[in-house]
Amino acid sequence: MDFKMDEGLRNRVVIILAVLTLILFFSTLSSCNSALRQKTRSDKEMASRIALEEKVSKFAQESSALEEKAKAKEKEAEAARLELEAVKKALVDEQAVNQALKDQGQKASNPKEAGK
């Protein structure tokens, strides 16, 4: 079986194959370019996500540290409040004792009033 094509038909087939080859070549280049852009976008998005996760993690750590400091300050404030209440009570007791001593001092200095 000999395939004999005339020269015109062979030239048309070669041109059609060349055009198809060019179309496929440019579509392959376009696809590769599109894949490269998509990979670049994906890499940027991943880097952005990682940076945000690091910021969130750092914020959570700082938040925990601040909560611990706040609890410590609340304990200090409660201790100071209790100490203040104790000092106020002692002051009231001292004032009562001073008033009693003052009353006794006045009675001792004025025997007339003590006899009444």
OpenMM code with the backbone's topology and positions (N, CA, C; nanometers):
from openmm import Vec3, app, unit

residues = "MET ASP PHE LYS MET ASP GLU GLY LEU ARG ASN ARG VAL VAL ILE ILE LEU ALA VAL LEU THR LEU ILE LEU PHE PHE SER THR LEU SER SER CYS ASN SER ALA LEU ARG GLN LYS THR ARG SER ASP LYS GLU MET ALA SER ARG ILE ALA LEU GLU GLU LYS VAL SER LYS PHE ALA GLN GLU SER SER ALA LEU GLU GLU LYS ALA LYS ALA LYS GLU LYS GLU ALA GLU ALA ALA ARG LEU GLU LEU GLU ALA VAL LYS LYS ALA LEU VAL ASP GLU GLN ALA VAL ASN GLN ALA LEU LYS ASP GLN GLY GLN LYS ALA SER ASN PRO LYS GLU ALA GLY LYS".split()
positions = [
    Vec3(0.0822, -0.1172, 0.0000),
    Vec3(0.0000, 0.0000, 0.0000),
    Vec3(0.0872, 0.1244, 0.0000),
    Vec3(0.0809, 0.1821, -0.1015),
    Vec3(0.1549, 0.3059, -0.1149),
    Vec3(0.0582, 0.4220, -0.1047),
    Vec3(0.0910, 0.5101, -0.0144),
    Vec3(0.0084, 0.6300, -0.0002),
    Vec3(0.0710, 0.7398, -0.0828),
    Vec3(0.0060, 0.7683, -0.1829),
    Vec3(0.0562, 0.8746, -0.2690),
    Vec3(-0.0423, 0.9896, -0.2614),
    Vec3(0.0099, 1.1002, -0.2163),
    Vec3(-0.0715, 1.2192, -0.2116),
    Vec3(-0.0144, 1.3190, -0.3105),
    Vec3(-0.0998, 1.3894, -0.3627),
    Vec3(-0.0462, 1.4915, -0.4508),
    Vec3(0.0105, 1.6031, -0.3659),
    Vec3(0.0911, 1.6808, -0.4246),
    Vec3(0.1676, 1.7840, -0.3539),
    Vec3(0.0761, 1.8869, -0.2889),
    Vec3(-0.0306, 1.9264, -0.3444),
    Vec3(-0.1232, 2.0268, -0.2903),
    Vec3(-0.1904, 1.9775, -0.1637),
    Vec3(-0.2341, 1.8501, -0.1658),
    Vec3(-0.2989, 1.7932, -0.0471),
    Vec3(-0.2002, 1.7792, 0.0669),
    Vec3(-0.0778, 1.7389, 0.0330),
    Vec3(0.0248, 1.7239, 0.1352),
    Vec3(0.0568, 1.8592, 0.1970),
    Vec3(0.0640, 1.9618, 0.1193),
    Vec3(0.0934, 2.0951, 0.1718),
    Vec3(-0.0196, 2.1428, 0.2635),
    Vec3(-0.1440, 2.1145, 0.2262),
    Vec3(-0.2572, 2.1522, 0.3113),
    Vec3(-0.2515, 2.0793, 0.4451),
    Vec3(-0.2209, 1.9494, 0.4419),
    Vec3(-0.2112, 1.8711, 0.5653),
    Vec3(-0.0990, 1.9257, 0.6524),
    Vec3(0.0133, 1.9570, 0.5939),
    Vec3(0.1265, 2.0110, 0.6701),
    Vec3(0.0881, 2.1461, 0.7310),
    Vec3(0.0211, 2.2304, 0.6557),
    Vec3(-0.0195, 2.3613, 0.7084),
    Vec3(-0.1206, 2.3436, 0.8213),
    Vec3(-0.2173, 2.2537, 0.8034),
    Vec3(-0.3167, 2.2286, 0.9083),
    Vec3(-0.2490, 2.1758, 1.0345),
    Vec3(-0.1567, 2.0809, 1.0173),
    Vec3(-0.0845, 2.0275, 1.1330),
    Vec3(0.0017, 2.1348, 1.1988),
    Vec3(0.0636, 2.2195, 1.1188),
    Vec3(0.1457, 2.3277, 1.1754),
    Vec3(0.0583, 2.4243, 1.2543),
    Vec3(-0.0583, 2.4603, 1.2000),
    Vec3(-0.1485, 2.5512, 1.2698),
    Vec3(-0.1980, 2.4870, 1.3995),
    Vec3(-0.2367, 2.3589, 1.3936),
    Vec3(-0.2806, 2.2885, 1.5143),
    Vec3(-0.1683, 2.2810, 1.6174),
    Vec3(-0.0468, 2.2564, 1.5694),
    Vec3(0.0679, 2.2514, 1.6610),
    Vec3(0.0888, 2.3875, 1.7276),
    Vec3(0.0797, 2.4954, 1.6517),
    Vec3(0.0950, 2.6294, 1.7094),
    Vec3(-0.0170, 2.6598, 1.8086),
    Vec3(-0.1389, 2.6228, 1.7735),
    Vec3(-0.2513, 2.6458, 1.8652),
    Vec3(-0.2287, 2.5701, 1.9956),
    Vec3(-0.1914, 2.4447, 1.9855),
    Vec3(-0.1652, 2.3657, 2.1060),
    Vec3(-0.0462, 2.4224, 2.1838),
    Vec3(0.0573, 2.4674, 2.1147),
    Vec3(0.1740, 2.5238, 2.1814),
    Vec3(0.1351, 2.6492, 2.2604),
    Vec3(0.0592, 2.7399, 2.1962),
    Vec3(0.0212, 2.8627, 2.2649),
    Vec3(-0.0797, 2.8361, 2.3770),
    Vec3(-0.1660, 2.7394, 2.3585),
    Vec3(-0.2584, 2.7059, 2.4680),
    Vec3(-0.1825, 2.6445, 2.5844),
    Vec3(-0.0770, 2.5677, 2.5559),
    Vec3(0.0075, 2.5123, 2.6630),
    Vec3(0.0795, 2.6246, 2.7360),
    Vec3(0.1344, 2.7204, 2.6617),
    Vec3(0.2016, 2.8345, 2.7253),
    Vec3(0.1035, 2.9144, 2.8105),
    Vec3(-0.0148, 2.9368, 2.7589),
    Vec3(-0.1165, 3.0108, 2.8335),
    Vec3(-0.1539, 2.9360, 2.9616),
    Vec3(-0.1695, 2.8067, 2.9514),
    Vec3(-0.2038, 2.7258, 3.0684),
    Vec3(-0.0929, 2.7308, 3.1733),
    Vec3(0.0319, 2.7212, 3.1266),
    Vec3(0.1449, 2.7288, 3.2205),
    Vec3(0.1516, 2.8652, 3.2877),
    Vec3(0.1278, 2.9703, 3.2095),
    Vec3(0.1287, 3.1054, 3.2651),
    Vec3(0.0181, 3.1210, 3.3688),
    Vec3(-0.0993, 3.0703, 3.3368),
    Vec3(-0.2112, 3.0777, 3.4302),
    Vec3(-0.1807, 2.9990, 3.5581),
    Vec3(-0.1215, 2.8822, 3.5436),
    Vec3(-0.0858, 2.8015, 3.6610),
    Vec3(0.0187, 2.8729, 3.7461),
    Vec3(0.1134, 2.9394, 3.6818),
    Vec3(0.2160, 3.0138, 3.7554),
    Vec3(0.1537, 3.1294, 3.8335),
    Vec3(0.0611, 3.2023, 3.7698),
    Vec3(-0.0063, 3.3121, 3.8406),
    Vec3(-0.0877, 3.2597, 3.9580),
    Vec3(-0.1554, 3.1478, 3.9373),
    Vec3(-0.2364, 3.0899, 4.0444),
    Vec3(-0.1481, 3.0434, 4.1590),
    Vec3(-0.0332, 2.9839, 4.1276),
    Vec3(0.0592, 2.9393, 4.2331),
    Vec3(0.1134, 3.0595, 4.3097),
    Vec3(0.1445, 3.1664, 4.2378),
    Vec3(0.1941, 3.2875, 4.3039),
    Vec3(0.0886, 3.3442, 4.3981),
    Vec3(-0.0361, 3.3507, 4.3503),
    Vec3(-0.1456, 3.3978, 4.4368),
    Vec3(-0.1614, 3.3082, 4.5586),
    Vec3(-0.1536, 3.1789, 4.5352),
    Vec3(-0.1689, 3.0831, 4.6449),
    Vec3(-0.0568, 3.0998, 4.7473),
    Vec3(0.0662, 3.1191, 4.6983),
    Vec3(0.1796, 3.1388, 4.7896),
    Vec3(0.1636, 3.2672, 4.8713),
    Vec3(0.1164, 3.3732, 4.8052),
    Vec3(0.0956, 3.4995, 4.8776),
    Vec3(-0.0132, 3.4828, 4.9835),
    Vec3(-0.1200, 3.4139, 4.9473),
    Vec3(-0.2290, 3.3914, 5.0423),
    Vec3(-0.1811, 3.3083, 5.1610),
    Vec3(-0.1000, 3.2062, 5.1336),
    Vec3(-0.0479, 3.1218, 5.2411),
    Vec3(0.0425, 3.2034, 5.3340),
    Vec3(0.1279, 3.2872, 5.2748),
    Vec3(0.2156, 3.3717, 5.3566),
    Vec3(0.1323, 3.4672, 5.4419),
    Vec3(0.0269, 3.5211, 5.3836),
    Vec3(-0.0606, 3.6117, 5.4581),
    Vec3(-0.1293, 3.5381, 5.5726),
    Vec3(-0.1772, 3.4185, 5.5453),
    Vec3(-0.2428, 3.3404, 5.6512),
    Vec3(-0.1459, 3.3078, 5.7645),
    Vec3(-0.0247, 3.2688, 5.7287),
    Vec3(0.0745, 3.2349, 5.8314),
    Vec3(0.1048, 3.3578, 5.9169),
    Vec3(0.1205, 3.4734, 5.8508),
    Vec3(0.1479, 3.5971, 5.9257),
    Vec3(0.0325, 3.6297, 6.0195),
    Vec3(-0.0904, 3.6144, 5.9722),
    Vec3(-0.2067, 3.6423, 6.0571),
    Vec3(-0.2153, 3.5442, 6.1735),
    Vec3(-0.1854, 3.4166, 6.1465),
    Vec3(-0.1881, 3.3175, 6.2547),
    Vec3(-0.0837, 3.3496, 6.3602),
    Vec3(0.0342, 3.3960, 6.3167),
    Vec3(0.1381, 3.4348, 6.4123),
    Vec3(0.0917, 3.5540, 6.4966),
    Vec3(0.0256, 3.6508, 6.4311),
    Vec3(-0.0246, 3.7673, 6.5052),
    Vec3(-0.1317, 3.7255, 6.6052),
    Vec3(-0.2204, 3.6356, 6.5632),
    Vec3(-0.3264, 3.5887, 6.6536),
    Vec3(-0.2646, 3.5140, 6.7717),
    Vec3(-0.1651, 3.4319, 6.7440),
    Vec3(-0.0992, 3.3569, 6.8513),
    Vec3(-0.0307, 3.4523, 6.9488),
    Vec3(0.0374, 3.5518, 6.8946),
    Vec3(0.1053, 3.6495, 6.9797),
    Vec3(0.0034, 3.7276, 7.0621),
    Vec3(-0.1070, 3.7654, 6.9991),
    Vec3(-0.2126, 3.8382, 7.0698),
    Vec3(-0.2706, 3.7533, 7.1829),
    Vec3(-0.2908, 3.6232, 7.1554),
    Vec3(-0.3457, 3.5345, 7.2583),
    Vec3(-0.2501, 3.5240, 7.3766),
    Vec3(-0.1202, 3.5150, 7.3487),
    Vec3(-0.0217, 3.5081, 7.4565),
    Vec3(-0.0210, 3.6374, 7.5380),
    Vec3(-0.0234, 3.7506, 7.4673),
    Vec3(-0.0246, 3.8792, 7.5378),
    Vec3(-0.1526, 3.8947, 7.6194),
    Vec3(-0.2627, 3.8483, 7.5635),
    Vec3(-0.3906, 3.8563, 7.6341),
    Vec3(-0.3866, 3.7734, 7.7621),
    Vec3(-0.3300, 3.6534, 7.7530),
    Vec3(-0.3183, 3.5684, 7.8719),
    Vec3(-0.2308, 3.6346, 7.9779),
    Vec3(-0.1195, 3.6922, 7.9336),
    Vec3(-0.0303, 3.7594, 8.0281),
    Vec3(-0.1010, 3.8769, 8.0945),
    Vec3(-0.1769, 3.9543, 8.0169),
    Vec3(-0.2483, 4.0683, 8.0742),
    Vec3(-0.3581, 4.0231, 8.1696),
    Vec3(-0.4252, 3.9126, 8.1376),
    Vec3(-0.5269, 3.8604, 8.2287),
    Vec3(-0.4649, 3.8181, 8.3609),
    Vec3(-0.3485, 3.7540, 8.3543),
    Vec3(-0.2803, 3.7139, 8.4780),
    Vec3(-0.2404, 3.8364, 8.5600),
    Vec3(-0.1911, 3.9403, 8.4913),
    Vec3(-0.1535, 4.0629, 8.5622),
    Vec3(-0.2764, 4.1277, 8.6256),
    Vec3(-0.3889, 4.1262, 8.5533),
    Vec3(-0.5114, 4.1852, 8.6058),
    Vec3(-0.5581, 4.1096, 8.7298),
    Vec3(-0.5508, 3.9770, 8.7261),
    Vec3(-0.5900, 3.8982, 8.8425),
    Vec3(-0.4991, 3.9275, 8.9612),
    Vec3(-0.3693, 3.9424, 8.9345),
    Vec3(-0.2753, 3.9738, 9.0423),
    Vec3(-0.3076, 4.1111, 9.1016),
    Vec3(-0.3389, 4.2076, 9.0159),
    Vec3(-0.3728, 4.3422, 9.0661),
    Vec3(-0.5031, 4.3386, 9.1444),
    Vec3(-0.5987, 4.2566, 9.1012),
    Vec3(-0.7233, 4.2433, 9.1763),
    Vec3(-0.6971, 4.1857, 9.3149),
    Vec3(-0.6073, 4.0868, 9.3223),
    Vec3(-0.5727, 4.0295, 9.4530),
    Vec3(-0.5052, 4.1344, 9.5406),
    Vec3(-0.4165, 4.2140, 9.4801),
    Vec3(-0.3502, 4.3200, 9.5566),
    Vec3(-0.4529, 4.4217, 9.6065),
    Vec3(-0.5460, 4.4572, 9.5215),
    Vec3(-0.6484, 4.5547, 9.5603),
    Vec3(-0.7349, 4.4982, 9.6734),
    Vec3(-0.7697, 4.3711, 9.6648),
    Vec3(-0.8497, 4.3082, 9.7707),
    Vec3(-0.7724, 4.3067, 9.9030),
    Vec3(-0.6427, 4.2748, 9.8941),
    Vec3(-0.5605, 4.2746, 10.0152),
    Vec3(-0.5521, 4.4160, 10.0737),
    Vec3(-0.5351, 4.5158, 9.9868),
    Vec3(-0.5284, 4.6544, 10.0340),
    Vec3(-0.6615, 4.6958, 10.0955),
    Vec3(-0.7727, 4.6531, 10.0348),
    Vec3(-0.9046, 4.6866, 10.0890),
    Vec3(-0.9221, 4.6247, 10.2279),
    Vec3(-0.8824, 4.4983, 10.2429),
    Vec3(-0.8934, 4.4331, 10.3737),
    Vec3(-0.8053, 4.5019, 10.4769),
    Vec3(-0.6864, 4.5423, 10.4343),
    Vec3(-0.5956, 4.6115, 10.5258),
    Vec3(-0.6549, 4.7469, 10.5657),
    Vec3(-0.7154, 4.8160, 10.4706),
    Vec3(-0.7784, 4.9445, 10.4992),
    Vec3(-0.8934, 4.9285, 10.5979),
    Vec3(-0.9733, 4.8245, 10.5781),
    Vec3(-1.0830, 4.7994, 10.6719),
    Vec3(-1.0304, 4.7714, 10.8122),
    Vec3(-0.9202, 4.6956, 10.8217),
    Vec3(-0.8614, 4.6660, 10.9524),
    Vec3(-0.8096, 4.7939, 11.0175),
    Vec3(-0.7475, 4.8803, 10.9366),
    Vec3(-0.6949, 5.0059, 10.9905),
    Vec3(-0.8099, 5.0958, 11.0357),
    Vec3(-0.9201, 5.1004, 10.9570),
    Vec3(-1.0361, 5.1800, 10.9962),
    Vec3(-1.0950, 5.1299, 11.1272),
    Vec3(-1.1032, 4.9970, 11.1403),
    Vec3(-1.1578, 4.9400, 11.2640),
    Vec3(-1.0679, 4.9746, 11.3823),
    Vec3(-0.9370, 4.9645, 11.3617),
    Vec3(-0.8442, 4.9994, 11.4694),
    Vec3(-0.8567, 5.1472, 11.5045),
    Vec3(-0.8765, 5.2319, 11.4037),
    Vec3(-0.8915, 5.3749, 11.4282),
    Vec3(-1.0189, 5.4037, 11.5079),
    Vec3(-1.1281, 5.3364, 11.4719),
    Vec3(-1.2526, 5.3542, 11.5466),
    Vec3(-1.2340, 5.3104, 11.6915),
    Vec3(-1.1663, 5.1968, 11.7095),
    Vec3(-1.1397, 5.1491, 11.8457),
    Vec3(-1.0543, 5.2495, 11.9221),
    Vec3(-0.9524, 5.3044, 11.8577),
    Vec3(-0.8648, 5.4027, 11.9231),
    Vec3(-0.9431, 5.5288, 11.9584),
    Vec3(-1.0315, 5.5695, 11.8665),
    Vec3(-1.1120, 5.6890, 11.8946),
    Vec3(-1.2046, 5.6648, 12.0131),
    Vec3(-1.2598, 5.5445, 12.0211),
    Vec3(-1.3470, 5.5127, 12.1347),
    Vec3(-1.2673, 5.5145, 12.2647),
    Vec3(-1.1481, 5.4572, 12.2617),
    Vec3(-1.0634, 5.4571, 12.3818),
    Vec3(-1.0250, 5.6001, 12.4178),
    Vec3(-0.9874, 5.6795, 12.3195),
    Vec3(-0.9501, 5.8188, 12.3462),
    Vec3(-1.0677, 5.8981, 12.4043),
    Vec3(-1.1861, 5.8749, 12.3509),
    Vec3(-1.3047, 5.9436, 12.4012),
    Vec3(-1.3311, 5.9033, 12.5463),
    Vec3(-1.3148, 5.7735, 12.5753),
    Vec3(-1.3365, 5.7265, 12.7122),
    Vec3(-1.2339, 5.7879, 12.8059),
    Vec3(-1.1080, 5.7926, 12.7623),
    Vec3(-1.0034, 5.8542, 12.8457),
    Vec3(-1.0287, 6.0040, 12.8637),
    Vec3(-1.0761, 6.0679, 12.7574),
    Vec3(-1.1061, 6.2094, 12.7660),
    Vec3(-1.2182, 6.2344, 12.8667),
    Vec3(-1.3219, 6.1486, 12.8597),
    Vec3(-1.4325, 6.1629, 12.9540),
    Vec3(-1.3836, 6.1411, 13.0978),
    Vec3(-1.3011, 6.0418, 13.1180),
    Vec3(-1.2477, 6.0164, 13.2535),
    Vec3(-1.1603, 6.1323, 13.2993),
    Vec3(-1.0832, 6.1883, 13.2050),
    Vec3(-0.9963, 6.3024, 13.2398),
    Vec3(-1.0797, 6.4229, 13.2802),
    Vec3(-1.1905, 6.4456, 13.2129),
    Vec3(-1.2760, 6.5585, 13.2466),
    Vec3(-1.3432, 6.5356, 13.3823),
    Vec3(-1.3831, 6.4126, 13.4103),
    Vec3(-1.4458, 6.3837, 13.5388),
    Vec3(-1.3458, 6.4008, 13.6527),
    Vec3(-1.2233, 6.3614, 13.6245),
    Vec3(-1.1211, 6.3734, 13.7298),
    Vec3(-1.0833, 6.5183, 13.7512),
    Vec3(-1.0846, 6.6004, 13.6493),
    Vec3(-1.0467, 6.7396, 13.6670),
    Vec3(-1.1602, 6.8241, 13.7245),
    Vec3(-1.2829, 6.7787, 13.7100),
    Vec3(-1.3993, 6.8508, 13.7666),
    Vec3(-1.4713, 6.7582, 13.8647),
    Vec3(-1.4275, 6.7597, 13.9919),
    Vec3(-1.4899, 6.6718, 14.0875),
    Vec3(-1.6350, 6.7115, 14.1162),
    Vec3(-1.6734, 6.8330, 14.0930),
    Vec3(-1.8103, 6.8735, 14.1158),
    Vec3(-1.9037, 6.7999, 14.0216),
    Vec3(-1.8620, 6.7908, 13.8957),
    Vec3(-1.9479, 6.7237, 13.7989),
    Vec3(-1.9492, 6.5733, 13.8251),
    Vec3(-1.8419, 6.5214, 13.8787),
    Vec3(-1.8361, 6.3769, 13.9065),
    Vec3(-1.9305, 6.3428, 14.0201),
    Vec3(-1.9530, 6.4328, 14.1149),
    Vec3(-2.0400, 6.4072, 14.2267),
    Vec3(-2.1867, 6.4196, 14.1898),
    Vec3(-2.2195, 6.4851, 14.0904),
    Vec3(-2.3589, 6.5053, 14.0531),
    Vec3(-2.4197, 6.3821, 14.0059),
] * unit.nanometer
topology = app.Topology()
chain = topology.addChain("A")
for resn in residues:
    res = topology.addResidue(resn, chain)
    for name in ("N", "CA", "C"):
        topology.addAtom(name, app.Element.getBySymbol(name[0]), res)
